[in-house]
Amino acid sequence: MTWSTGLLGFAAGLLISVVTAPVGVSGAVFLLPVQVSVLGVPSPAVTPTNLLYNVVAGPGALLRHHRSGGLRGPLTRLLVLGTVPGVVVGAVIRVFAVPGPSVFRLLIAVLLLPLGGWLCLRTLHRAARTAPARDSPGMSPRAITRLAMAVGVAGGIYGIGGGSLLGPILVGRGMPVAKVAPAALAATFVTSVVGAGTYALLSLTTTGDIAPYWSIGLACGLGGLCGGYLGARLQPRLPETALKLLLGVLALGIGGLYAVQILR
């Protein structure tokens, strides 16, 4: 890795995490196409590299949330309980079942397009409402754990910790962002540690590029470490509607880009 590549990775991790951390997303879901298209990380090595980014970047936002008391409560435990076994299953599927780049691009498009559209539509709908929103019954602890397990499998395949899925779903079911964001980031960090370790073990018994690109993952992660802390610190001051809409637009743009590449 050259100095220019390292600085580019650091800057990408910093800028993305500043925007995404306030709503409980590490930024790995948006960093992934940068690693593939700009930094030259091949598939499937990009998946453990993205998990390595989460491992390095995660403590930044978590430190801020810990100081403010945002990590207290049962939600964090429920999310970790589900996502940890799920990410191990996802990593195995990613290595042995869907290693091809075409399938990988399809997974990105299928995941991000609905998520981005749902985020944008729901955010605009909420902003246009004049009547006060009704309280939502939320989700039961068992349902939250099952959701977290499903997201963990997707995260192990896709190379993300799952916060980009857990956050929008839980907030959409009525939970406040201030409660969901710290728990989603904590689950992302723990599952990324487990997922990266799983890929490292699989690399010892499997041929191909499935070990993380350590230098790029560390460079991006250090940027995310700084950006995540700043994003978590800015959370109380940033308009929630604008951040959700921005995340939805980014998800739609990235998913659409890979959808076009599949159709070519």
HELIX and SHEET records of a PDB file:
HELIX    1   1 TRP A    3  THR A   20  1                                  18    
HELIX    2   2 ALA A   21  VAL A   23  5                                   3    
HELIX    3   3 ALA A   28  SER A   37  1                                  10    
HELIX    4   4 VAL A   46  SER A   68  1                                  23    
HELIX    5   5 PRO A   74  PHE A   96  1                                  23    
HELIX    6   6 PRO A  101  ALA A  128  1                                  28    
HELIX    7   7 PRO A  141  TYR A  158  1                                  18    
HELIX    8   8 GLY A  163  GLY A  172  1                                  10    
HELIX    9   9 VAL A  177  SER A  203  1                                  27    
HELIX   10  10 TRP A  214  LEU A  234  1                                  21    
HELIX   11  11 GLN A  235  ARG A  237  5                                   3    
HELIX   12  12 GLU A  240  LEU A  263  1                                  24    
END                                                                             
